């Protein structure tokens, strides 16, 4: 049985750290974190902004294109670009991990990760690898205490989302750009990816009453949403702006499909960029969206099969408040079903690894690793000109991939699964045991698992207590604690 204080730390938070005490009043403790949440802590503020990164990537893209007749120069340009992408992804991943380890508002960090997965983008796509973390840092975090539509609009106009779902070059079939480029090489046309995910994943949810015609109409309305710097080769009258600040969102009127759009039976007049935003506002306000969001929140924090009463309570708060996220998050905290003192959700690899590192007090060690230089000398027998071996921090970041959940690489716009069975297989548990044995090597030698485990987890099962007591060494006891059934669940 788990007391409410431990539920607040583990089920709603990121796991206790050495020295943490369970809160006496857990619900106010969690709600207070929302008000204290820092959307831009120093670790994240140090990450280059999206447009700064894209400026560099666009210049590198042009260098590769310009070197097409010079093989050596092209190889060098491609290598430089690959190294830059690797560094950018590692820096963003490190900022996310370290922020989670030291945050004084772990409930808000859990919500940030939830929403980043809801609006998933992936580093598996070359166009987004260098800016994938920026979507979370620039669109999710600043809007955690605003309304759903504020967050969604920021996501829908963020270059990472526009590039990931191929929206940046979607062109209306009857637009000025389509007419002007007809017959010139590869035809440019309408792309429905973003519109489909906007309805199926972001708002109403699958099988919620919209049709393929509604998706197509939204896709037509979204034409013109693009990224500055991608208009190479287009005449100025088609670019829709001055490409003097590459890497930022831009609305290109010449790409926009003209005409009135009809979505879910409502007509939206053609007022350019305001047309798709008006559709998004109405989609965000629909009861299907409230239910879809409430179901996902209840599944993430409560159970695979979300309790209907909890879903109804959260959905009602969403609709009553106009999608005000602090109100929605408070409704989640106030659900009695979330406080049932029984084993909670099985931890995803992200949750388990972060809670393990927090439990071992590894924040300072991570900070030391982050400044460790990458090796520059090739290993004996290494292939000449091969990329250098990963630095210590890159190996640590690689742990998430080893466990099956690489950071910001979910494999599809649907994001990572929130169902226990996705993470609880025997092979996955074996990998956690192996990782636990490596993690404890970074822990303080003074940590005593027999004293630490009750502090992190509350009441232990007698079998776990016996297992820890019988460990051959303090390190082994710590690894056994991380592998214990109590540590696998929130």
Secondary structure, DSSP 8 states (H G I E B T S, - for coil): ---HHHHHHHTSSS---TT----SSHHHHHHHHHHH--TT-HHHHTS--HHHHHHHHHHHHHHHHHTTT-HHHHHHHHHHHHHHHHHHHHHHHHHHHHHHHH-S-HHHHHHHHHHHHHT---TTSTTTTTTHHHHIIIIIGGGTTSBHHHHHHHHHTSHHHHHHTT-TT---TTSHHHHHHTTSSS------HHHHHIIIIISS-TTSS--HHHHHHHHHHHTTEEETT--TTS-HHHHSS-TTSTTSEEE-GGGS--S-EEETTEEE---THHHHHHHHHHHHTSHHHHHHHHHHHHHHHT-SS--HHHHHHHHHHHHHTTSBHHHHHHHHHT-GGGG-SS---B--HHHHHHHHHHHTT-HHHHHHHHTS----S--TT--TT------HHHHHHHHHHHTT--TT--SSTT-S--SGGGT--HHHHHHHHHHHHHHGGGS-TT--HHHHHHHHHSS--HHHHHHHHT-SSHHHHHHHHHHSHHHHB-
